[in-house]
């Protein structure tokens, strides 16, 4: 048992809820699963020590229902709540409410969740701490004229981005002055619709960057450690499909320099628990874009190369424990790759909920599958389409790719459409195998497959 934590409520669903449950079980911590009516037969519900139905299928009435989740925690006597990712994981008000009810929130402080959730405030903080940024506006734009002035300074192409959100929503490119007015208007409209806030800012648009992120853990005793980088450049519409640890294009010296800069900044900030800082990398230069104050979907690739269970570490930190090791003790071994398998048509990406008639997960040395699927399970239409994460590890990147190719061929998910065929095509592509790609590569690859 970690510290004084004896029972953890898992405020999530699917593979991440199951992932957290497994970590708790190995630590001797009892678990409480919460679920909607649509998830009554979900694997995390079946395996948890206790379960509580918190509402009907729509997320707003269940997994986003703070009162229902807190009530479930109170009636089951939970000591802490782990939010996973998505849903309430980066909701500062929820974190405050958890702590106000005398429970530990297994995540950062409400202050830092709020700070990093505002992209402008996050950039301001990193600027003060000496972390490099993409050239752009110092804060929210006040008018189209303001945007035009900043764009002229940083030079086209430029990117208009929502201050209050992410995931590609409220994000528009203007490649020339004549395109700025439309990008400005559309970005603000999308930002208002998605986040209830039409504040936007402007950045220089990089034409061939890599998306590099750095995983960190920080305890409440002033210790901050990084666990290397992940390359998440294979994206479609700003949604990651494949992630690697480490990056095919970074050297150990670049990793060490970035890690030292980031850990120093977070130590000065007083940050606590897990976090991921995301950067764009181009021509040897890093530029901070945002920080995620939660566990990432792609955390398994980091665990595979470092041998550290990040969820267990989160729980220990929330219980008040120190990390117990320093940066010099973190070792990186081999290479890991993750494929996000979603319940979507592999060509149109239309959602494909339904009953899974056959499910077979690949296995063997260096293969990990994080999934809550089972034969006979019905994938509901109400939530994110992620159904499995296939993660492989090898002594080298070439070995990891060979293992990934074999594992993708073995994996079976029948009854619904999935993106498995797309991943099988990616792993056969010579550019991918060379590590020769940017954040724009996958869009072009998908278009070529479809004859576009």
C-alpha positions as MATLAB code, in Angstrom:
seq = 'XXXXXXXXXXXXXXXXXXXXXXXXXXXXXXXXXXXXXXXXXXXXXXXXXXXXXXXXXXXXXXXXXXXXXXXXXXXXXXXXXXXXXXXXXXXXXXXXXXXXXXXXXXXXXXXXXXXXXXXXXXXXXXXXXXXXXXXXXXXXXXXXXXXXXXXXXXXXXXXXXXXXXXXXXXXXXXXXXXXXXXXXXXXXXXXXXXXXXXXXXXXXXXXXXXXXXXXXXXXXXXXXXXXXXXXXXXXXXXXXXXXXXXXXXXXXXXXXXXXXXXXXXXXXXXXXXXXXXXXXXXXXXXXXXXXXXXXXXXXXXXXXXXXXXXXXXXXXXXXXXXXXXXXXXXXXXXXXXXXXXXXXXXXXXXXXXXXXXXXXXXXXXXXXXXXXXXXXXXXXXXXXXXXXXXXXXXXXXXXXXXXXXXXXXXXXXXXXXXXXXXXXXXXXXXXXXXXXXXXXXXXXXXXXXXXX';
ca = [
       0.000    0.000    0.000;
       1.292    3.475   -0.887;
       1.368    5.852    2.054;
      -2.105    6.130    3.514;
      -3.976    5.313    0.300;
      -6.045    2.162    0.709;
      -8.777    2.693   -1.892;
      -8.704    4.601   -5.197;
     -11.739    5.577   -7.243;
     -10.989    5.533  -10.970;
     -12.899    8.393  -12.630;
     -12.618    7.061  -16.164;
     -13.460    4.153  -18.446;
     -11.999    1.802  -21.045;
      -8.361    0.832  -21.322;
      -7.053    3.603  -19.071;
      -9.421    2.645  -16.240;
      -8.208   -0.938  -16.550;
      -4.588    0.242  -16.652;
      -5.026    2.187  -13.386;
      -6.859   -0.731  -11.766;
      -3.968   -3.076  -12.532;
      -1.411   -0.722  -10.989;
      -3.531   -0.382   -7.852;
      -3.975   -4.145   -7.540;
      -0.220   -4.695   -7.673;
       0.217   -2.097   -4.925;
      -2.384   -3.698   -2.667;
      -4.823   -0.824   -3.160;
      -8.543   -1.549   -3.578;
     -10.323    0.040   -6.532;
     -13.713    1.577   -7.178;
     -14.929    1.677  -10.784;
     -17.507    4.234  -11.820;
     -19.518    3.637  -14.957;
     -22.367    4.835  -17.081;
     -25.319    2.612  -17.926;
     -23.636    1.956  -21.298;
     -20.530    0.576  -19.555;
     -22.185   -1.779  -17.063;
     -20.461   -4.777  -18.692;
     -17.091   -3.064  -19.228;
     -13.952   -4.939  -18.208;
     -12.813   -2.358  -15.642;
     -16.205   -2.630  -13.951;
     -16.014   -6.422  -13.875;
     -12.526   -6.463  -12.355;
     -12.729   -3.628   -9.813;
     -13.299   -4.386   -6.138;
     -16.400   -2.182   -6.141;
     -18.401   -0.375   -8.809;
     -20.925    2.449   -8.832;
     -23.208    3.517  -11.691;
     -22.989    7.291  -11.982;
     -25.499    8.041  -14.714;
     -26.799    7.431  -18.220;
     -24.657    6.971  -21.327;
     -23.902   10.593  -22.334;
     -20.580   11.658  -20.803;
     -22.027   14.934  -19.521;
     -24.415   12.910  -17.352;
     -21.852   10.385  -16.128;
     -18.082   10.707  -16.605;
     -18.284   14.511  -16.525;
     -20.760   14.572  -13.625;
     -18.567   15.804  -10.771;
     -21.269   15.526   -8.114;
     -22.013   11.914   -9.028;
     -18.332   10.937   -9.001;
     -17.678   12.625   -5.662;
     -20.770   10.964   -4.195;
     -19.514    7.588   -5.401;
     -16.153    8.266   -3.766;
     -17.820    9.285   -0.506;
     -20.166    6.287   -0.220;
     -17.370    3.820   -1.002;
     -14.839    5.450    1.329;
     -12.228    6.170   -1.329;
      -9.029    7.874   -0.200;
      -8.132    9.232   -3.627;
      -9.394    9.742   -7.166;
      -7.372    9.022  -10.297;
      -8.857   10.832  -13.306;
      -6.908    9.033  -16.046;
      -6.842   11.146  -19.218;
      -9.649   13.034  -20.917;
     -12.953   13.716  -19.148;
     -12.120   15.538  -15.855;
      -8.370   14.904  -15.825;
      -7.465   18.544  -16.553;
     -10.394   20.192  -14.790;
      -8.974   22.404  -12.031;
     -12.364   22.803  -10.365;
     -12.763   19.043  -10.075;
      -9.286   18.714   -8.542;
     -10.204   21.414   -6.019;
     -13.448   19.646   -5.152;
     -11.666   16.329   -4.637;
      -9.219   17.921   -2.218;
     -11.984   19.883   -0.481;
     -13.698   16.563    0.242;
     -10.579   15.290    2.002;
      -9.370   12.988   -0.765;
      -6.129   12.997   -2.725;
      -6.303   14.004   -6.368;
      -3.841   11.801   -8.229;
      -2.502   14.538  -10.450;
      -1.064   18.057  -10.330;
      -2.300   20.898   -8.159;
      -5.423   22.809   -9.268;
      -3.224   25.880   -9.683;
      -0.980   24.228  -12.246;
      -3.859   22.505  -14.051;
      -5.500   25.915  -14.449;
      -2.269   27.607  -15.535;
      -1.352   25.040  -18.169;
      -4.943   24.716  -19.390;
      -4.731   28.308  -20.587;
      -2.306   28.122  -23.493;
      -1.376   31.792  -23.198;
      -0.716   31.559  -19.448;
       1.313   28.394  -20.052;
       3.464   30.120  -22.661;
       3.940   33.123  -20.378;
       5.106   30.832  -17.577;
       7.545   28.993  -19.831;
       8.857   32.243  -21.254;
       9.617   33.470  -17.717;
      11.348   30.170  -16.942;
      13.565   30.358  -20.018;
      11.948   27.589  -22.073;
      12.062   28.372  -25.844;
       8.786   29.192  -27.613;
       7.485   29.340  -31.158;
       7.661   33.009  -32.311;
       4.250   34.670  -32.078;
       1.961   36.942  -30.115;
       2.873   37.441  -26.435;
      -0.770   36.954  -25.421;
      -4.309   36.827  -26.718;
      -4.952   38.856  -29.854;
      -7.282   41.806  -29.322;
      -8.263   42.405  -32.936;
      -7.665   41.394  -36.536;
      -5.368   44.415  -36.854;
      -3.365   43.076  -33.914;
      -3.097   39.699  -35.685;
      -1.968   41.382  -38.901;
       0.776   43.257  -37.064;
       2.137   40.133  -35.343;
       1.923   38.114  -38.570;
       3.965   40.737  -40.385;
       6.641   40.471  -37.670;
       6.947   36.678  -37.591;
       6.287   36.318  -41.359;
       3.846   34.000  -43.096;
       2.674   31.259  -42.898;
       1.101   31.728  -39.440;
      -1.214   29.716  -37.214;
      -4.200   31.091  -35.296;
      -4.843   28.941  -32.195;
      -7.486   28.765  -29.459;
      -6.116   29.866  -26.088;
      -8.424   27.600  -24.072;
      -8.194   24.266  -25.874;
      -6.401   21.860  -28.144;
      -6.895   18.790  -30.299;
      -6.906   20.848  -33.483;
     -10.095   22.735  -32.662;
      -9.873   26.496  -33.049;
      -6.687   26.158  -35.105;
      -6.339   27.658  -38.598;
      -3.407   28.336  -40.936;
      -2.992   31.526  -42.947;
      -0.300   31.180  -45.608;
      -0.574   34.732  -46.937;
      -1.994   38.084  -45.758;
      -5.161   37.573  -47.797;
      -6.008   34.416  -45.801;
      -5.621   35.900  -42.331;
      -9.089   37.445  -41.923;
     -10.844   34.161  -42.686;
      -8.493   32.149  -40.432;
      -9.046   34.671  -37.632;
     -12.813   34.474  -37.895;
     -13.072   30.692  -38.236;
     -10.621   30.002  -35.392;
     -12.537   32.283  -33.007;
     -15.874   30.737  -33.957;
     -14.556   27.200  -33.458;
     -12.877   28.144  -30.173;
     -16.105   29.629  -28.831;
     -18.118   26.567  -29.850;
     -15.613   24.035  -28.482;
     -14.352   25.760  -25.334;
     -16.778   28.596  -24.560;
     -13.933   31.083  -25.060;
     -13.062   32.778  -28.363;
      -9.627   33.984  -27.240;
      -6.953   33.157  -29.801;
      -3.263   33.789  -30.267;
      -0.864   33.603  -33.204;
       2.246   31.553  -33.833;
       4.679   31.128  -36.687;
       3.577   28.081  -38.703;
       6.427   25.602  -39.059;
       6.277   23.708  -42.348;
       8.233   20.534  -41.468;
       8.404   20.092  -37.704;
       8.472   17.008  -35.514;
       6.205   16.776  -32.467;
       8.490   15.938  -29.539;
       7.224   15.651  -25.969;
       9.043   15.108  -22.695;
       7.615   13.010  -19.832;
       8.254   14.274  -16.297;
       7.407   13.336  -12.720;
       7.710   15.686   -9.780;
       7.065   15.006   -6.095;
       6.117   17.371   -3.279;
       9.685   17.313   -1.934;
      11.254   19.309   -4.768;
      12.434   16.365   -6.870;
      11.815   16.504  -10.622;
      12.892   13.761  -13.048;
      12.326   13.346  -16.771;
      11.892   10.036  -18.580;
      13.020   11.025  -22.031;
      11.193   12.055  -25.148;
       8.406   10.635  -27.237;
       8.074   11.381  -30.942;
       4.370   11.878  -31.679;
       4.685   13.309  -35.176;
       2.439   10.753  -36.878;
      -0.848   12.637  -36.584;
      -4.059   13.030  -38.523;
      -5.946   16.277  -37.927;
      -3.788   16.898  -34.862;
      -4.734   13.509  -33.388;
      -1.819   11.143  -32.683;
      -1.902    7.680  -34.256;
       1.620    6.349  -33.690;
       4.168    7.302  -31.032;
       7.789    6.332  -30.475;
      10.263    6.469  -27.582;
      12.825    7.752  -28.219;
      12.646    9.906  -31.273;
      14.424    8.666  -34.417;
      15.899   12.121  -34.992;
      17.103   13.226  -31.534;
      20.526   12.559  -30.097;
      21.165   11.699  -26.462;
      22.815   15.107  -26.069;
      19.693   16.893  -27.341;
      17.511   14.834  -25.004;
      19.735   15.599  -22.030;
      19.824   19.328  -22.778;
      16.045   19.568  -23.164;
      15.486   17.440  -20.070;
      17.765   19.584  -17.928;
      16.014   22.749  -19.087;
      12.530   21.359  -18.447;
      13.228   19.830  -15.037;
      14.851   23.054  -13.875;
      11.787   25.035  -14.996;
       9.298   22.709  -13.299;
      11.309   22.650  -10.104;
      11.152   26.439  -10.015;
       7.428   26.296  -10.765;
       6.827   23.896   -7.859;
       5.048   21.405  -10.092;
       3.794   18.088   -8.675;
       2.908   14.669  -10.155;
       2.987   13.653  -13.846;
       3.183   16.058  -16.736;
       4.157   16.158  -20.384;
       5.659   19.170  -22.125;
       5.074   19.253  -25.877;
       7.463   20.878  -28.338;
       7.845   21.386  -32.036;
      11.336   20.531  -33.285;
      12.724   21.798  -36.575;
      16.304   22.286  -37.751;
      17.690   21.380  -34.340;
      15.560   23.913  -32.463;
      12.874   23.174  -29.849;
       9.820   25.381  -29.303;
       7.320   24.806  -26.464;
       3.666   24.596  -27.508;
       1.768   23.269  -24.467;
       1.855   21.165  -21.319;
      -0.525   18.324  -20.477;
      -1.097   18.091  -16.729;
      -2.082   14.433  -16.707;
      -1.108   10.969  -17.791;
      -0.795   10.730  -21.572;
      -2.423    8.105  -23.787;
       1.040    7.223  -25.081;
       2.714    6.778  -21.674;
       3.348    3.025  -22.256;
       6.207    3.648  -24.709;
       8.035    5.582  -22.002;
       7.427    2.773  -19.517;
       8.802    0.244  -21.991;
      12.119    2.051  -22.465;
      12.556    3.147  -18.837;
      11.085    0.225  -16.892;
       9.153    2.641  -14.667;
       5.426    2.246  -13.930;
       4.230    5.843  -14.277;
       0.797    5.168  -12.753;
       2.312    3.652   -9.626;
       4.605    6.655   -9.383;
       1.610    8.995   -9.665;
      -0.095    7.196   -6.807;
       3.002    7.283   -4.600;
       3.471   10.990   -5.220;
      -0.198   11.678   -4.376;
       0.342    9.773   -1.114;
       3.154   12.191   -0.242;
       6.093    9.914   -1.009;
       9.347   11.118   -2.556;
      10.463    9.718   -5.907;
      13.325    7.827   -4.321;
      15.722    8.219   -7.255;
      17.390   11.003   -9.199;
      17.980   11.682  -12.882;
      21.230    9.736  -12.988;
      19.365    6.562  -12.056;
      16.918    6.757  -14.962;
      18.146    4.490  -17.762;
      16.878    4.211  -21.338;
      16.829    0.797  -22.976;
      16.020    0.111  -26.604;
      13.110    1.527  -28.586;
       9.318    1.361  -28.218;
       6.457    2.118  -30.615;
       2.734    2.433  -29.901;
      -0.160    2.159  -32.361;
      -3.516    3.578  -31.307;
      -6.191    1.210  -32.607;
      -9.549    2.935  -32.928;
     -13.057    1.744  -33.786;
     -13.133    3.691  -37.026;
     -13.241    2.935  -40.718;
      -9.575    2.841  -41.818;
     -10.297    4.977  -44.903;
     -13.116    7.368  -43.979;
     -12.434    7.399  -40.215;
     -16.176    7.201  -39.593;
     -16.917    5.785  -36.102;
     -17.671    2.065  -36.015;
     -19.289    1.129  -32.699;
     -20.828   -2.313  -32.302;
     -20.324   -5.825  -31.009;
     -16.865   -7.378  -31.145;
     -17.386  -10.930  -32.375;
     -13.743  -12.035  -32.148;
     -10.834  -10.491  -30.281;
      -7.306  -11.843  -30.259;
      -4.382   -9.869  -28.879;
      -0.835  -10.516  -30.124;
       1.831  -11.639  -27.669;
       5.444  -12.634  -27.318;
       8.572  -10.971  -26.052;
       8.368   -7.174  -25.984;
       4.668   -6.956  -26.851;
       2.085   -5.165  -24.704;
      -1.585   -4.552  -25.462;
      -3.553   -2.081  -23.337;
      -7.202   -2.747  -24.124;
     -10.533   -3.334  -22.424;
     -11.898   -5.347  -25.365;
     -13.133   -8.923  -25.163;
     -15.095  -11.165  -27.525;
     -18.766  -10.278  -27.183;
     -18.112   -6.758  -25.891;
     -20.166   -3.982  -27.480;
     -18.213   -0.809  -28.198;
     -20.601    2.037  -27.289;
     -21.101    4.994  -29.645;
     -20.950    7.633  -26.903;
     -17.222    7.979  -26.222;
     -13.769    8.248  -27.783;
     -13.137    5.567  -30.400;
      -9.837    4.275  -28.952;
     -10.216    0.534  -28.275;
      -6.632   -0.725  -27.943;
      -3.017    0.373  -27.760;
      -0.506   -2.016  -29.278;
       2.949   -1.330  -27.854;
       6.168   -3.088  -28.818;
       9.734   -2.862  -27.553;
      12.984   -3.896  -29.186;
      16.684   -3.515  -28.568;
      16.799   -1.264  -31.644;
      14.230    0.648  -33.669;
      14.587   -1.884  -36.482;
      13.785   -4.733  -34.094;
      10.809   -2.806  -32.694;
       9.440   -2.265  -36.214;
       9.845   -5.954  -37.061;
       8.030   -6.853  -33.839;
       5.297   -4.313  -34.591;
       4.811   -5.701  -38.089;
       4.432   -9.205  -36.714;
       2.084   -8.117  -33.918;
      -0.189   -6.133  -36.229;
      -0.502   -9.201  -38.443;
      -1.504  -11.312  -35.426;
      -4.064   -8.928  -33.963;
      -7.730   -9.720  -34.650;
     -10.714   -7.474  -33.947;
     -13.806   -8.681  -35.836;
     -17.361   -7.365  -35.834;
     -16.399   -3.695  -36.079;
     -14.152   -1.694  -38.376;
     -10.818   -0.618  -36.915;
      -7.736    1.266  -38.058;
      -5.614   -1.914  -38.000;
      -5.299   -1.913  -41.839;
      -3.965    1.653  -41.753;
      -1.339    0.759  -39.158;
      -0.292   -2.268  -41.200;
       0.195    0.004  -44.209;
       2.191    2.546  -42.201;
       4.629   -0.042  -40.876;
       5.336   -1.236  -44.452;
       6.139    2.287  -45.669;
       9.818    2.916  -46.318;
       9.738    6.550  -45.122;
       8.289    5.461  -41.791;
      10.833    2.690  -41.496;
      13.615    5.252  -42.027;
      12.040    7.604  -39.471;
      11.749   10.204  -42.216;
       8.497   12.005  -41.398;
       7.055   15.230  -39.956;
       3.690   16.134  -38.404;
       2.320   16.638  -41.922;
       3.442   13.241  -43.264;
       0.483   11.118  -42.224;
      -2.125   13.395  -43.823;
      -0.344   13.002  -47.161;
       0.096    9.247  -46.635;
      -3.647    8.778  -46.007;
      -4.508   10.904  -49.042;
      -2.174    8.811  -51.249;
      -3.779    5.575  -50.006;
      -7.173    6.920  -50.986;
      -5.921    8.109  -54.355;
      -6.151   11.779  -53.363;
];
